[in-house]
Amino acid sequence: KDPDAVRLYLGQVNEERKRFEEALKWYGSVGAGEQYINAQARYAGVLSKQGRLADARKHLHQISPQNNQQHVQLTQAEAQLLREAMAYQEAFDVLGRALDKLPDYPELLYDYAMAAEKINRFDVLESNLRKLIRIRPDHAHAHNALGYTLADRNERLGEARELVETALKLAPEDPFIMDSMGWVLYRLGQIKAALSYLQRAYALRPDPEIAAHLGELLWVGGQRDEAQKVWSDVLKEHPKNEVLQNTVNRFLRASHPAAR
């Protein structure tokens, strides 16, 4: 077995067990081979978990990428740390600087579009996803993200449906794309069809955002007990998820005005 792969694995095991110093030791011992960038990204991730975001970023900046792909990986790692710290503008800026150097990298275009969404720059999200779709027409998640965003904004719903239908053809078993299809159909007023997609998506992946959407449809359709069960089940696992919290608060407060 590749000794560096073993070191990386031991780092991950220790990280999962919150033995952070031990994890840093293993990640730091990975040599300059194919596991190196992944190990360094994880090393930075551990520093960030210890509340040392500035050190984590500094660590990533000290690494000299050997090629464009490594440059992209390091950029993605830094942007991920910033997203987790809710430093959304900084994540957007980091990805933007990388895109200036590597304007056609699909991974950067997608991540930049997602970062734009976090700071309400829909114009940047749309232009980058459209560019990505031109470069990679088979990129299911680019079609899905644009279609979902249009539906979520209640804009151009016919186009949103076409985009998500294309995504679903490209990745028919993807629960997040099923979720988007359900959300588009909900916006179009097709509650029954929407519910079918969302129930399938939730069965495959009880993700907090899918749970938020499924609960909303159940609630609107009069199945309030079922909606509350879906929400409470997933809130136990993801108590801090903003989308789920906002959805639950919106409906529960509306039904109990005195709680406002």
Contacts in CASP RR format, 6 or more apart in sequence:
PFRMAT RR
TARGET T0000
AUTHOR 0000-0000-0000
METHOD contacts of the structure
MODEL  1
KDPDAVRLYLGQVNEERKRFEEALKWYGSVGAGEQYINAQARYAGVLSKQ
GRLADARKHLHQISPQNNQQHVQLTQAEAQLLREAMAYQEAFDVLGRALD
KLPDYPELLYDYAMAAEKINRFDVLESNLRKLIRIRPDHAHAHNALGYTL
ADRNERLGEARELVETALKLAPEDPFIMDSMGWVLYRLGQIKAALSYLQR
AYALRPDPEIAAHLGELLWVGGQRDEAQKVWSDVLKEHPKNEVLQNTVNR
FLRASHPAAR
2 35 0 8 1.000
4 30 0 8 1.000
4 31 0 8 1.000
4 33 0 8 1.000
4 34 0 8 1.000
4 35 0 8 1.000
4 36 0 8 1.000
4 39 0 8 1.000
5 35 0 8 1.000
7 26 0 8 1.000
7 27 0 8 1.000
7 28 0 8 1.000
7 29 0 8 1.000
7 30 0 8 1.000
7 31 0 8 1.000
7 35 0 8 1.000
7 39 0 8 1.000
8 26 0 8 1.000
8 27 0 8 1.000
8 30 0 8 1.000
8 35 0 8 1.000
8 38 0 8 1.000
8 39 0 8 1.000
8 42 0 8 1.000
10 26 0 8 1.000
11 22 0 8 1.000
11 23 0 8 1.000
11 26 0 8 1.000
11 27 0 8 1.000
11 42 0 8 1.000
12 23 0 8 1.000
12 42 0 8 1.000
14 20 0 8 1.000
14 22 0 8 1.000
14 23 0 8 1.000
14 26 0 8 1.000
15 23 0 8 1.000
15 42 0 8 1.000
15 46 0 8 1.000
15 49 0 8 1.000
20 46 0 8 1.000
20 49 0 8 1.000
20 50 0 8 1.000
23 42 0 8 1.000
23 46 0 8 1.000
24 43 0 8 1.000
24 46 0 8 1.000
24 47 0 8 1.000
27 39 0 8 1.000
27 40 0 8 1.000
27 42 0 8 1.000
27 43 0 8 1.000
27 46 0 8 1.000
28 39 0 8 1.000
28 40 0 8 1.000
28 43 0 8 1.000
30 36 0 8 1.000
30 39 0 8 1.000
30 40 0 8 1.000
31 39 0 8 1.000
37 63 0 8 1.000
37 65 0 8 1.000
37 70 0 8 1.000
37 73 0 8 1.000
37 74 0 8 1.000
38 73 0 8 1.000
40 59 0 8 1.000
40 60 0 8 1.000
40 63 0 8 1.000
40 74 0 8 1.000
40 77 0 8 1.000
41 60 0 8 1.000
41 73 0 8 1.000
41 74 0 8 1.000
41 76 0 8 1.000
41 77 0 8 1.000
43 59 0 8 1.000
44 56 0 8 1.000
44 57 0 8 1.000
44 59 0 8 1.000
44 60 0 8 1.000
44 77 0 8 1.000
44 78 0 8 1.000
44 81 0 8 1.000
45 56 0 8 1.000
45 77 0 8 1.000
45 81 0 8 1.000
47 53 0 8 1.000
47 55 0 8 1.000
47 56 0 8 1.000
47 59 0 8 1.000
48 56 0 8 1.000
48 81 0 8 1.000
48 84 0 8 1.000
48 85 0 8 1.000
53 81 0 8 1.000
53 82 0 8 1.000
53 85 0 8 1.000
53 87 0 8 1.000
56 81 0 8 1.000
57 78 0 8 1.000
57 81 0 8 1.000
60 74 0 8 1.000
60 77 0 8 1.000
60 78 0 8 1.000
63 74 0 8 1.000
65 71 0 8 1.000
65 73 0 8 1.000
65 74 0 8 1.000
68 102 0 8 1.000
68 105 0 8 1.000
71 98 0 8 1.000
71 101 0 8 1.000
71 102 0 8 1.000
72 98 0 8 1.000
72 102 0 8 1.000
72 105 0 8 1.000
72 107 0 8 1.000
72 108 0 8 1.000
75 94 0 8 1.000
75 95 0 8 1.000
75 98 0 8 1.000
75 108 0 8 1.000
76 107 0 8 1.000
76 108 0 8 1.000
76 111 0 8 1.000
78 94 0 8 1.000
79 91 0 8 1.000
79 94 0 8 1.000
79 95 0 8 1.000
79 111 0 8 1.000
79 115 0 8 1.000
80 91 0 8 1.000
82 88 0 8 1.000
82 90 0 8 1.000
82 91 0 8 1.000
82 94 0 8 1.000
83 91 0 8 1.000
83 115 0 8 1.000
83 118 0 8 1.000
88 115 0 8 1.000
88 118 0 8 1.000
88 119 0 8 1.000
89 119 0 8 1.000
91 115 0 8 1.000
91 118 0 8 1.000
92 112 0 8 1.000
92 115 0 8 1.000
92 116 0 8 1.000
92 118 0 8 1.000
92 119 0 8 1.000
92 121 0 8 1.000
95 108 0 8 1.000
95 111 0 8 1.000
95 112 0 8 1.000
95 115 0 8 1.000
96 108 0 8 1.000
96 112 0 8 1.000
98 105 0 8 1.000
98 108 0 8 1.000
99 105 0 8 1.000
99 108 0 8 1.000
99 109 0 8 1.000
99 112 0 8 1.000
102 108 0 8 1.000
104 135 0 8 1.000
106 132 0 8 1.000
106 135 0 8 1.000
106 136 0 8 1.000
106 139 0 8 1.000
109 128 0 8 1.000
109 129 0 8 1.000
109 131 0 8 1.000
109 132 0 8 1.000
109 135 0 8 1.000
109 142 0 8 1.000
110 128 0 8 1.000
110 129 0 8 1.000
110 132 0 8 1.000
110 139 0 8 1.000
110 141 0 8 1.000
110 142 0 8 1.000
110 145 0 8 1.000
112 124 0 8 1.000
112 128 0 8 1.000
113 124 0 8 1.000
113 125 0 8 1.000
113 126 0 8 1.000
113 128 0 8 1.000
113 129 0 8 1.000
113 132 0 8 1.000
113 142 0 8 1.000
113 145 0 8 1.000
114 125 0 8 1.000
114 145 0 8 1.000
116 122 0 8 1.000
116 123 0 8 1.000
116 124 0 8 1.000
116 125 0 8 1.000
116 128 0 8 1.000
117 125 0 8 1.000
117 149 0 8 1.000
122 149 0 8 1.000
122 153 0 8 1.000
125 145 0 8 1.000
125 146 0 8 1.000
125 149 0 8 1.000
126 146 0 8 1.000
126 149 0 8 1.000
129 142 0 8 1.000
129 145 0 8 1.000
129 146 0 8 1.000
130 146 0 8 1.000
132 139 0 8 1.000
132 142 0 8 1.000
133 139 0 8 1.000
133 142 0 8 1.000
133 143 0 8 1.000
133 146 0 8 1.000
136 142 0 8 1.000
138 170 0 8 1.000
139 170 0 8 1.000
140 166 0 8 1.000
140 167 0 8 1.000
140 170 0 8 1.000
140 171 0 8 1.000
140 174 0 8 1.000
140 177 0 8 1.000
141 167 0 8 1.000
141 171 0 8 1.000
141 176 0 8 1.000
141 177 0 8 1.000
143 163 0 8 1.000
143 164 0 8 1.000
143 166 0 8 1.000
143 167 0 8 1.000
143 170 0 8 1.000
144 163 0 8 1.000
144 164 0 8 1.000
144 167 0 8 1.000
144 171 0 8 1.000
144 174 0 8 1.000
144 176 0 8 1.000
144 177 0 8 1.000
144 180 0 8 1.000
146 160 0 8 1.000
146 163 0 8 1.000
147 159 0 8 1.000
147 160 0 8 1.000
147 161 0 8 1.000
147 163 0 8 1.000
147 164 0 8 1.000
147 167 0 8 1.000
147 180 0 8 1.000
147 184 0 8 1.000
148 160 0 8 1.000
148 164 0 8 1.000
148 179 0 8 1.000
148 180 0 8 1.000
148 183 0 8 1.000
148 184 0 8 1.000
150 156 0 8 1.000
150 157 0 8 1.000
150 159 0 8 1.000
150 160 0 8 1.000
150 163 0 8 1.000
151 157 0 8 1.000
151 160 0 8 1.000
151 161 0 8 1.000
151 164 0 8 1.000
151 180 0 8 1.000
151 183 0 8 1.000
151 184 0 8 1.000
151 187 0 8 1.000
152 183 0 8 1.000
154 187 0 8 1.000
157 184 0 8 1.000
157 187 0 8 1.000
157 188 0 8 1.000
158 188 0 8 1.000
160 184 0 8 1.000
160 187 0 8 1.000
161 184 0 8 1.000
161 185 0 8 1.000
161 188 0 8 1.000
164 177 0 8 1.000
164 180 0 8 1.000
164 181 0 8 1.000
164 184 0 8 1.000
165 181 0 8 1.000
167 174 0 8 1.000
167 177 0 8 1.000
167 180 0 8 1.000
168 174 0 8 1.000
168 177 0 8 1.000
168 178 0 8 1.000
168 181 0 8 1.000
171 177 0 8 1.000
173 204 0 8 1.000
175 200 0 8 1.000
175 201 0 8 1.000
175 202 0 8 1.000
175 204 0 8 1.000
175 205 0 8 1.000
175 207 0 8 1.000
175 210 0 8 1.000
176 201 0 8 1.000
176 205 0 8 1.000
176 207 0 8 1.000
176 210 0 8 1.000
178 197 0 8 1.000
178 198 0 8 1.000
178 200 0 8 1.000
178 201 0 8 1.000
178 204 0 8 1.000
179 197 0 8 1.000
179 198 0 8 1.000
179 201 0 8 1.000
179 207 0 8 1.000
179 209 0 8 1.000
179 210 0 8 1.000
179 213 0 8 1.000
181 194 0 8 1.000
181 197 0 8 1.000
182 193 0 8 1.000
182 194 0 8 1.000
182 195 0 8 1.000
182 197 0 8 1.000
182 198 0 8 1.000
182 201 0 8 1.000
182 213 0 8 1.000
182 217 0 8 1.000
183 194 0 8 1.000
183 198 0 8 1.000
183 213 0 8 1.000
184 194 0 8 1.000
185 191 0 8 1.000
185 193 0 8 1.000
185 194 0 8 1.000
185 197 0 8 1.000
186 194 0 8 1.000
186 213 0 8 1.000
186 216 0 8 1.000
186 217 0 8 1.000
191 217 0 8 1.000
191 220 0 8 1.000
191 221 0 8 1.000
194 217 0 8 1.000
195 214 0 8 1.000
195 217 0 8 1.000
195 218 0 8 1.000
198 210 0 8 1.000
198 213 0 8 1.000
198 214 0 8 1.000
198 217 0 8 1.000
199 214 0 8 1.000
201 210 0 8 1.000
201 214 0 8 1.000
202 210 0 8 1.000
202 211 0 8 1.000
202 214 0 8 1.000
202 230 0 8 1.000
206 233 0 8 1.000
206 234 0 8 1.000
206 237 0 8 1.000
207 234 0 8 1.000
208 234 0 8 1.000
208 235 0 8 1.000
208 237 0 8 1.000
208 238 0 8 1.000
208 241 0 8 1.000
208 243 0 8 1.000
208 244 0 8 1.000
209 241 0 8 1.000
209 243 0 8 1.000
209 244 0 8 1.000
211 230 0 8 1.000
211 231 0 8 1.000
211 233 0 8 1.000
211 234 0 8 1.000
211 244 0 8 1.000
212 231 0 8 1.000
212 241 0 8 1.000
212 243 0 8 1.000
212 244 0 8 1.000
212 246 0 8 1.000
212 247 0 8 1.000
212 248 0 8 1.000
213 247 0 8 1.000
214 227 0 8 1.000
214 230 0 8 1.000
215 226 0 8 1.000
215 227 0 8 1.000
215 230 0 8 1.000
215 231 0 8 1.000
215 247 0 8 1.000
216 227 0 8 1.000
216 247 0 8 1.000
216 251 0 8 1.000
218 224 0 8 1.000
218 226 0 8 1.000
218 227 0 8 1.000
218 230 0 8 1.000
219 227 0 8 1.000
219 251 0 8 1.000
224 255 0 8 1.000
227 251 0 8 1.000
228 252 0 8 1.000
231 244 0 8 1.000
231 247 0 8 1.000
231 248 0 8 1.000
234 241 0 8 1.000
234 244 0 8 1.000
235 241 0 8 1.000
235 244 0 8 1.000
235 245 0 8 1.000
235 248 0 8 1.000
238 244 0 8 1.000
252 259 0 8 1.000
253 259 0 8 1.000
253 260 0 8 1.000
END
